[in-house]
Amino acid sequence: MLNERCSDPPKDPENFKDFWVFLEQNDGKLSRVALEMAGIGRKLADKSGEKLVGILLADDSGYDMANTAFEYGIDKVIFVKSPILKHYRTIPYSTIIGNLIMERKPNYFILGATHNGRDLASRIAVKVTTGITADCTELDVDPAKKLLEARRPAFGGAILASILCARHKPQMASARPGIFKPIDPIPGRRGELEVIESNMKEDDVVTKVISVVTKEEVDITTSDIVVAGGLGLGKKEGFAMLEELAKELGGIVAASRPAVDAGWITRDRQVGQTGKTVNPKLYIAVGISGAIQHIAGMKGSEFVISINKDPSAPIMKYSDIAIIGDAYEIVPKLIEEIRKAKASPKNNEAAKSN
Ligand SMILES: Cc1cc2nc3c(=O)[nH]c(=O)nc-3n(C[C@H](O)[C@H](O)[C@H](O)COP(=O)(O)OP(=O)(O)OC[C@H]3O[C@@H](n4cnc5c(N)ncnc54)[C@H](O)[C@@H]3O)c2cc1C
């Protein structure tokens, strides 16, 4: 059967229905990207006239997660339950979801392009012999043709490629975390819950989870204010200055890739095509030229201030305010002015009355 589908498109495309999203969970909690997939899934399922179905693999904690998923827009949750599904493992997850796909025939299936999501998506695509567009930054559907339009940067970010999987189903895409927004949750919203008890046994799984070690990661994607530093800072110590500025503003420090590569700051703070995508209210770019790969990660910012010596740097095009000059002169002055403003009795009165 697999070989037949490998060489030929499905003979019954009219039988494929529903918009599926993978509800990634970690330690019994839906991950942020699961809610993001529910958000974009809701929009596209409505546009395409499909039911929005969340695929959840977990232990007993799945019941609570299913309720959360309904509040974030999911119509139906297919919850495959087993203690062996508590943690992500490639073989059980891809086998179970692959079999479900072949049985239920979804039209669309999207997953977050996290470490586990990338691993899972490609395994499933091979198992069900369909195509996958990885690491998308835009997703849309053509409702008349029931086609998923998956877009992602290509050729080092020089172009945005639109990729269709017109002949095979489901049409699959993994989506970059941090790009799509969850809907505002609707408390008490409920949907249909289908629970499937998995009969897979621990002995059937060759990989064993000995222990789970959580790496402390800074999340730069949820802060309203991001102060990012680049190669123009010239040295690691420049980031201490940005920390001070971020602290005064209640924001978080991030960086361009070369600053990360230079070891001035950790990789979890990298903004851009190969880093994280941020959409803060305020983005301050200090000593960053504005290469297209960097812009890809911050172009959704509401207000951009750039501090750069070079008035012709590309970042100027994306800036609401550009301050031309040396970061080591400008940033300390900014910090001083913010501190003065905070200490001013006028501002304190205003803060109290708010
Ligand atoms: C496949 C691929 C993926 C990539 N992914 C990413 C990514 O995810 N994120 C990313 O950031 N990059 C990424 N890059 C790298 C990207 O192309 C650029 O090289 C990088 O963004 C440039 O970083 P920068 O702006 O810090 O440095 P530069 O381009 O060197 O810019 C430094 C800027 O600082 C200014 N400056 C210098 N001194 C001062 C000073 N004292 N005060 C104020 N301004 C000063 C200069 O005028 C200049 O504009 C990627 C590249 C490729 C090929």
Ligand as a Chemical Component Dictionary entry (heavy atoms), coordinates in Angstrom:
data_LIG
# 
_chem_comp.id                   LIG 
_chem_comp.type                 NON-POLYMER 
_chem_comp.pdbx_formal_charge   0 
_chem_comp.three_letter_code    LIG 
# 
loop_
_chem_comp_atom.comp_id 
_chem_comp_atom.atom_id 
_chem_comp_atom.alt_atom_id 
_chem_comp_atom.type_symbol 
_chem_comp_atom.charge 
_chem_comp_atom.model_Cartn_x 
_chem_comp_atom.model_Cartn_y 
_chem_comp_atom.model_Cartn_z 
_chem_comp_atom.pdbx_ordinal 
LIG C1  C1  C 0 22.409 31.066 6.026  1  
LIG C2  C2  C 0 22.693 32.247 6.915  2  
LIG C3  C3  C 0 21.951 32.387 8.072  3  
LIG C4  C4  C 0 22.180 33.487 8.905  4  
LIG N1  N1  N 0 21.431 33.628 10.034 5  
LIG C5  C5  C 0 21.565 34.730 10.791 6  
LIG C6  C6  C 0 20.748 34.953 11.929 7  
LIG O1  O1  O 0 19.913 34.136 12.301 8  
LIG N2  N2  N 0 20.921 36.099 12.630 9  
LIG C7  C7  C 0 21.837 37.054 12.284 10 
LIG O2  O2  O 0 21.914 38.077 12.959 11 
LIG N3  N3  N 0 22.632 36.841 11.227 12 
LIG C8  C8  C 0 22.544 35.723 10.493 13 
LIG N4  N4  N 0 23.367 35.533 9.437  14 
LIG C9  C9  C 0 24.505 36.480 9.244  15 
LIG C10 C10 C 0 24.112 37.738 8.513  16 
LIG O3  O3  O 0 24.227 37.535 7.112  17 
LIG C11 C11 C 0 25.008 38.927 8.909  18 
LIG O4  O4  O 0 26.346 38.572 8.662  19 
LIG C12 C12 C 0 24.869 39.329 10.361 20 
LIG O5  O5  O 0 23.508 39.545 10.678 21 
LIG C13 C13 C 0 25.629 40.634 10.601 22 
LIG O6  O6  O 0 25.685 40.845 11.992 23 
LIG P1  P1  P 0 25.929 42.306 12.574 24 
LIG O7  O7  O 0 24.897 43.218 12.054 25 
LIG O8  O8  O 0 26.045 42.154 14.057 26 
LIG O9  O9  O 0 27.395 42.647 12.033 27 
LIG P2  P2  P 0 27.844 43.599 10.869 28 
LIG O10 O10 O 0 27.117 43.311 9.610  29 
LIG O11 O11 O 0 29.317 43.540 10.838 30 
LIG O12 O12 O 0 27.355 45.048 11.335 31 
LIG C14 C14 C 0 27.917 45.751 12.396 32 
LIG C15 C15 C 0 27.288 47.128 12.404 33 
LIG O13 O13 O 0 27.732 47.838 13.536 34 
LIG C16 C16 C 0 28.001 49.172 13.158 35 
LIG N5  N5  N 0 28.996 49.678 14.133 36 
LIG C17 C17 C 0 30.318 49.405 14.179 37 
LIG N6  N6  N 0 30.869 49.978 15.278 38 
LIG C18 C18 C 0 29.866 50.623 15.919 39 
LIG C19 C19 C 0 29.758 51.372 17.111 40 
LIG N7  N7  N 0 30.853 51.586 17.909 41 
LIG N8  N8  N 0 28.572 51.905 17.475 42 
LIG C20 C20 C 0 27.459 51.711 16.707 43 
LIG N9  N9  N 0 27.484 51.000 15.562 44 
LIG C21 C21 C 0 28.663 50.436 15.191 45 
LIG C22 C22 C 0 28.487 49.107 11.731 46 
LIG O14 O14 O 0 28.262 50.349 11.070 47 
LIG C23 C23 C 0 27.632 47.962 11.184 48 
LIG O15 O15 O 0 26.441 48.465 10.591 49 
LIG C24 C24 C 0 23.177 34.440 8.585  50 
LIG C25 C25 C 0 23.904 34.275 7.412  51 
LIG C26 C26 C 0 23.667 33.195 6.591  52 
LIG C27 C27 C 0 24.474 33.048 5.325  53 
# 
loop_
_chem_comp_bond.comp_id 
_chem_comp_bond.atom_id_1 
_chem_comp_bond.atom_id_2 
_chem_comp_bond.value_order 
_chem_comp_bond.pdbx_ordinal 
LIG C1  C2  SING 1  
LIG C2  C3  SING 2  
LIG C2  C26 DOUB 3  
LIG C3  C4  DOUB 4  
LIG C4  N1  SING 5  
LIG C4  C24 SING 6  
LIG N1  C5  DOUB 7  
LIG C5  C6  SING 8  
LIG C5  C8  SING 9  
LIG C6  O1  DOUB 10 
LIG C6  N2  SING 11 
LIG N2  C7  SING 12 
LIG C7  O2  DOUB 13 
LIG C7  N3  SING 14 
LIG N3  C8  DOUB 15 
LIG C8  N4  SING 16 
LIG N4  C9  SING 17 
LIG N4  C24 SING 18 
LIG C9  C10 SING 19 
LIG C10 O3  SING 20 
LIG C10 C11 SING 21 
LIG C11 O4  SING 22 
LIG C11 C12 SING 23 
LIG C12 O5  SING 24 
LIG C12 C13 SING 25 
LIG C13 O6  SING 26 
LIG O6  P1  SING 27 
LIG P1  O7  DOUB 28 
LIG P1  O8  SING 29 
LIG P1  O9  SING 30 
LIG O9  P2  SING 31 
LIG P2  O10 DOUB 32 
LIG P2  O11 SING 33 
LIG P2  O12 SING 34 
LIG O12 C14 SING 35 
LIG C14 C15 SING 36 
LIG C15 O13 SING 37 
LIG C15 C23 SING 38 
LIG O13 C16 SING 39 
LIG C16 N5  SING 40 
LIG C16 C22 SING 41 
LIG N5  C17 SING 42 
LIG N5  C21 SING 43 
LIG C17 N6  DOUB 44 
LIG N6  C18 SING 45 
LIG C18 C19 SING 46 
LIG C18 C21 DOUB 47 
LIG C19 N7  SING 48 
LIG C19 N8  DOUB 49 
LIG N8  C20 SING 50 
LIG C20 N9  DOUB 51 
LIG N9  C21 SING 52 
LIG C22 O14 SING 53 
LIG C22 C23 SING 54 
LIG C23 O15 SING 55 
LIG C24 C25 DOUB 56 
LIG C25 C26 SING 57 
LIG C26 C27 SING 58 
# 
